[in-house]
């Protein structure tokens, strides 16, 4: 099996954190690493939960486009929310609906105590398929 690992322009260099942004298997399956509200150096660029969700989803879009796919190719999402609450779920749902409308992909949401970096409140990863 051929696997291509890439780190697209427009996203921070992640290898110092021990991961890459995109893996493509056999040219068809695309795995996108957890995207968060990162700045160009990999730091957290926003403090507000809604702003973090918006920026993380923008970064997800950047990674998808770099792999030659878009949101319509996503078949699975995993989301991670620090201090999960109904209000945070509502914020996430509003952003997801803004992208996928009434046909969002399957999603697993995990409420977590913390994420990789101080100040991270949200992270999202995705699995997409070309074609």
C-alpha positions in Angstrom: 0.0 0.0 0.0 1.2 3.5 -0.9 0.9 6.1 1.8 1.7 9.7 1.2 2.3 12.0 4.2 2.1 15.8 3.6 2.1 19.0 5.6 0.4 21.6 3.4 1.4 25.3 3.1 -0.9 27.5 5.1 -0.8 25.2 8.2 1.8 25.3 10.9 4.8 22.8 10.7 3.5 20.0 13.0 6.4 17.5 13.1 7.8 19.2 16.3 4.6 18.1 17.9 5.0 14.5 16.6 2.5 14.3 13.8 1.7 15.3 10.2 -1.4 17.0 8.9 -2.5 14.7 6.0 -2.1 11.1 5.0 -3.4 9.7 1.8 -3.7 5.9 1.3 -3.8 4.3 -2.1 -4.7 7.7 -3.5 -8.3 7.4 -2.3 -8.5 7.6 1.5 -7.4 10.9 3.1 -6.9 11.2 6.8 -6.6 14.6 8.3 -5.0 15.0 11.7 -6.6 16.9 14.5 -7.0 20.6 13.5 -7.3 23.3 16.1 -7.2 27.1 16.2 -3.4 27.1 15.4 -1.4 30.1 14.3 1.5 29.8 11.9 3.9 28.6 14.6 1.4 26.0 16.0 0.3 28.1 19.0 -3.3 28.6 19.9 -4.6 31.6 18.0 -7.8 32.3 19.9 -9.1 32.1 23.4 -12.9 32.0 22.7 -14.5 28.6 22.1 -16.5 29.7 19.0 -13.5 31.4 17.5 -11.5 28.2 18.0 -14.1 26.1 16.3 -14.2 28.5 13.4 -10.5 28.6 12.9 -10.1 24.8 13.4 -12.7 24.2 10.7 -10.9 26.7 8.4 -7.7 24.8 9.0 -9.5 21.5 8.2 -10.6 23.0 4.9 -7.0 24.0 4.1 -5.8 20.5 4.8 -8.6 18.9 2.7 -7.9 21.2 -0.3 -4.2 20.4 -0.1 -5.1 16.7 -0.4 -7.3 17.5 -3.5 -10.7 17.0 -1.7 -13.2 19.3 0.0 -15.8 19.0 2.7 -18.1 17.0 0.5 -15.6 14.2 0.5 -15.6 13.8 4.3 -17.1 10.6 5.5 -16.3 10.8 9.3 -15.4 13.4 11.8 -14.1 13.2 15.4 -14.4 16.2 17.6 -12.9 16.9 21.0 -14.3 19.6 23.3 -12.7 20.7 26.6 -15.4 21.2 29.3 -18.1 20.0 27.0 -21.5 21.6 27.6 -24.9 22.0 25.8 -23.8 25.5 24.8 -20.6 24.3 23.3 -22.5 21.5 21.4 -24.8 24.2 20.0 -21.9 26.3 18.8 -20.3 23.3 17.1 -23.6 22.2 15.6 -24.1 25.7 14.1 -20.7 25.6 12.5 -21.1 22.0 11.2 -24.5 22.9 9.7 -23.0 26.0 8.1 -20.6 23.7 6.2 -22.6 20.5 5.6 -26.2 21.7 5.8 -28.7 19.0 6.7 -26.3 16.2 5.6 -23.3 16.3 8.0 -21.0 13.3 8.0 -21.0 10.9 10.9 -19.3 12.4 14.0 -18.0 11.2 17.3 -17.8 13.9 19.9 -15.7 13.4 23.0 -15.7 15.7 26.0 -12.2 15.8 27.4 -10.4 17.3 30.3 -7.6 18.8 28.2 -6.0 18.8 24.7 -2.4 18.8 23.5 -1.6 22.5 24.2 -2.6 24.9 27.0 -5.6 27.0 25.9 -6.9 24.5 23.3 -10.6 24.1 23.7 -11.5 22.3 20.5 -10.0 19.9 18.0 -11.4 18.1 14.9 -10.0 15.4 12.7 -11.5 13.9 9.5 -11.5 10.9 7.2 -12.3 11.7 3.5 -12.5 9.6 0.3 -11.7 10.8 -3.2 -14.1 10.2 -6.0 
